Amino acid sequence: MRIIAGSFRSRTLQAPPGLATRPTSDRLRETLFNVLAPRIQGAVFLDLYAGSGAVGIEALSRGAAQAAFVERAPAPLSVLRANLAKLGVTAGFRIHASSVSAWLKKPAGEPLFDIVFLDPPYDAAQEYSATLGLLGGAAAGRLAPGALVIAEHRRKERLGDRYGVLARTRLLEQGDASLSFYAVPPALAQD
């Protein structure tokens, strides 16, 4: 696994051992960040179910102002911290050792997020609707006006077109994986 572009371009990252964590492939990350290119510079990025942190680190590498990582499993948390240390990243990020649901239900203490990426374990299908439901509802106050929420999921798994204020605007399919893009209407994000 490597960083595709930006200040950490071509630097390698560790992945957690075993099959419990499935890192986003280099190819899919490249596709994702090609779409995000016009929005990433100076963005506040949230990486939910962060695992190794590859997606959030790629965002920092490409010019995101800040990244927050939410991961609860000890092995991926250790790898995430090691990846940041190996790259010499000492500022502009926060790591939250928590379940995504519990963290989203806490009062917001960070800046509003411009881009949110979520990639729960494929076998935890209920996590998609729970997390997207929170982001489109009770946790929508964590999102900046016009924010973008992206869910990586199995191609054969169909996600809803709407979750509260979130409306799907794009679906990209690549191999066995898909990326569903949800937009927050500018006027509704703060309601």
Backbone torsions as a table, in degrees:
resi	resn	phi	psi	omega
1	MET	NA	136.6	-178.1
2	ARG	-141.4	162.5	173.3
3	ILE	-79.2	132.5	-173.6
4	ILE	-78.3	-45.9	-173.6
5	ALA	-151.4	171.0	176.5
6	GLY	95.3	-160.3	-173.7
7	SER	-66.0	-22.6	178.1
8	PHE	-107.0	17.7	-176.1
9	ARG	-45.8	133.5	176.2
10	SER	71.2	0.2	176.8
11	ARG	-74.7	141.6	-177.5
12	THR	-88.1	154.1	178.1
13	LEU	-124.3	150.8	172.8
14	GLN	-81.3	154.7	171.6
15	ALA	-118.7	147.2	177.3
16	PRO	-60.4	145.2	179.1
17	PRO	-68.4	156.9	175.9
18	GLY	84.4	-174.2	-175.5
19	LEU	-106.1	1.3	-177.6
20	ALA	-67.9	-30.7	178.6
21	THR	-111.3	129.6	-178.3
22	ARG	-114.3	99.9	-179.5
23	PRO	-64.1	146.1	174.8
24	THR	-64.6	129.3	-176.5
25	SER	-63.2	153.7	177.2
26	ASP	-55.5	-42.7	-177.2
27	ARG	-64.1	-43.5	179.5
28	LEU	-69.1	-38.4	176.2
29	ARG	-62.2	-39.5	178.1
30	GLU	-62.5	-43.9	177.2
31	THR	-60.8	-47.2	179.7
32	LEU	-56.4	-49.3	-175.1
33	PHE	-76.9	-20.0	170.3
34	ASN	-64.5	-39.6	177.7
35	VAL	-69.8	-39.7	-176.1
36	LEU	-80.7	-8.9	-173.3
37	ALA	-45.8	-46.8	-178.0
38	PRO	-69.6	-13.9	-174.6
39	ARG	-109.7	-11.8	-167.0
40	ILE	-78.4	-34.1	-177.3
41	GLN	-60.5	119.0	178.3
42	GLY	78.2	3.7	-177.5
43	ALA	-73.5	156.6	170.1
44	VAL	-102.1	116.7	-168.3
45	PHE	-110.8	137.7	176.9
46	LEU	-120.2	122.5	-180.0
47	ASP	-109.3	100.9	179.9
48	LEU	-91.3	142.9	-173.4
49	TYR	57.6	51.9	-166.0
50	ALA	-64.4	-28.5	-178.2
51	GLY	56.7	-123.7	-178.8
52	SER	-73.0	-13.1	-178.3
53	GLY	85.7	8.7	-173.9
54	ALA	-55.7	-40.2	-176.3
55	VAL	-72.3	-47.1	178.3
56	GLY	-64.8	-37.0	177.7
57	ILE	-67.7	-38.9	175.9
58	GLU	-60.5	-40.4	178.2
59	ALA	-61.8	-44.9	177.8
60	LEU	-62.4	-42.4	179.8
61	SER	-59.5	-33.4	-176.8
62	ARG	-92.9	7.2	172.5
63	GLY	110.8	7.2	174.5
64	ALA	-61.3	140.8	-178.9
65	ALA	-71.6	-36.4	-178.0
66	GLN	-150.0	155.3	173.6
67	ALA	-139.7	140.3	172.6
68	ALA	-117.3	137.9	-179.1
69	PHE	-117.9	130.5	176.2
70	VAL	-120.3	120.1	-178.6
71	GLU	-154.0	137.9	-179.1
72	ARG	-106.7	-22.9	-174.6
73	ALA	-76.3	132.4	-176.1
74	PRO	-59.6	-43.2	-177.2
75	ALA	-63.8	-50.0	176.6
76	PRO	-62.4	-36.1	177.7
77	LEU	-60.0	-42.0	178.6
78	SER	-63.3	-42.6	179.1
79	VAL	-66.6	-42.2	177.9
80	LEU	-57.5	-49.4	179.2
81	ARG	-61.2	-41.7	179.7
82	ALA	-64.6	-40.2	178.9
83	ASN	-62.8	-44.6	178.7
84	LEU	-63.5	-43.0	179.6
85	ALA	-64.3	-43.0	-179.9
86	LYS	-59.9	-35.0	179.8
87	LEU	-84.6	-7.5	-179.7
88	GLY	77.1	22.0	178.7
89	VAL	-81.6	115.2	-177.2
90	THR	-118.8	-7.9	-178.8
91	ALA	-146.9	166.1	177.0
92	GLY	84.8	14.5	178.9
93	PHE	-146.5	159.7	172.0
94	ARG	-137.6	142.2	175.9
95	ILE	-114.2	129.5	178.5
96	HIS	-116.1	112.0	178.8
97	ALA	-85.6	88.2	-173.8
98	SER	-160.6	162.1	169.3
99	SER	-71.6	150.7	-178.6
100	VAL	-61.2	-46.4	-178.1
101	SER	-59.5	-48.1	180.0
102	ALA	-62.9	-41.2	-178.8
103	TRP	-66.7	-42.6	-179.9
104	LEU	-65.7	-26.4	-179.2
105	LYS	-81.5	-13.4	177.8
106	LYS	-74.6	155.2	175.1
107	PRO	-60.3	140.7	-179.1
108	ALA	-65.5	129.3	178.0
109	GLY	-125.3	8.6	-176.6
110	GLU	-119.3	171.2	172.8
111	PRO	-63.9	163.0	177.8
112	LEU	-68.7	144.8	-176.0
113	PHE	-92.0	132.2	177.6
114	ASP	-84.8	-36.0	-177.6
115	ILE	-136.2	131.1	177.3
116	VAL	-122.9	131.0	176.0
117	PHE	-119.0	131.2	176.3
118	LEU	-130.6	136.8	-176.9
119	ASP	-144.8	70.7	178.7
120	PRO	-67.8	164.5	174.7
121	PRO	-53.9	135.0	-177.9
122	TYR	-55.6	-33.5	-177.1
123	ASP	-78.1	-5.6	178.9
124	ALA	-103.2	62.0	-174.6
125	ALA	-56.2	-32.9	-179.7
126	GLN	-65.1	-22.4	179.6
127	GLU	-65.6	-33.0	179.8
128	TYR	-61.6	-54.9	-177.1
129	SER	-67.1	-36.5	179.3
130	ALA	-64.8	-47.1	-177.1
131	THR	-71.1	-46.4	178.3
132	LEU	-64.1	-35.3	176.2
133	GLY	-63.0	-42.5	177.0
134	LEU	-65.3	-45.3	-179.1
135	LEU	-64.9	-31.0	178.6
136	GLY	-89.4	-5.1	-177.4
137	GLY	-128.9	-106.2	-172.7
138	ALA	-59.0	-31.1	-178.6
139	ALA	-100.0	9.8	-179.9
140	ALA	-60.8	-22.7	177.6
141	GLY	-67.1	-12.4	176.0
142	ARG	-83.2	-9.5	-174.5
143	LEU	-99.4	137.3	176.3
144	ALA	-70.6	154.0	174.3
145	PRO	-55.7	132.7	-179.5
146	GLY	76.2	13.8	-179.3
147	ALA	-60.3	159.0	177.8
148	LEU	-119.3	131.7	177.7
149	VAL	-117.7	126.0	-177.8
150	ILE	-120.4	129.7	177.1
151	ALA	-113.8	125.3	171.1
152	GLU	-90.6	131.9	-178.2
153	HIS	-151.0	168.6	174.6
154	ARG	-60.4	143.0	179.2
155	ARG	-58.7	-39.0	-177.4
156	LYS	-78.1	-12.6	177.7
157	GLU	-87.6	119.9	-178.9
158	ARG	-96.7	125.7	175.8
159	LEU	-94.6	162.3	179.8
160	GLY	-68.4	159.5	176.9
161	ASP	-80.2	-23.3	-179.5
162	ARG	-138.5	144.2	170.5
163	TYR	-139.0	96.9	-177.0
164	GLY	59.1	-123.3	-179.2
165	VAL	-78.1	-10.7	-179.6
166	LEU	-81.1	129.9	176.7
167	ALA	-125.5	129.5	179.5
168	ARG	-67.1	132.9	-179.5
169	THR	-115.3	-16.7	-175.6
170	ARG	-160.4	146.8	174.4
171	LEU	-132.9	119.8	176.7
172	LEU	-112.2	132.6	179.0
173	GLU	-117.4	135.7	180.0
174	GLN	-148.1	114.8	-177.1
175	GLY	60.5	-130.8	179.2
176	ASP	-85.1	-5.4	-173.9
177	ALA	-108.6	156.9	174.7
178	SER	-133.9	154.3	172.0
179	LEU	-120.9	120.0	174.8
180	SER	-102.3	124.9	-179.1
181	PHE	-103.0	127.9	178.1
182	TYR	-120.0	136.6	179.4
183	ALA	-107.9	146.5	173.0
184	VAL	-99.4	120.0	177.2
185	PRO	-58.1	135.1	-176.3
186	PRO	-52.8	-38.5	-176.2
187	ALA	-80.4	-19.5	-174.4
188	LEU	-96.8	-14.9	-172.4
189	ALA	-58.4	-34.9	-175.4
190	GLN	-93.9	-2.8	-177.0
191	ASP	-71.0	NA	NA
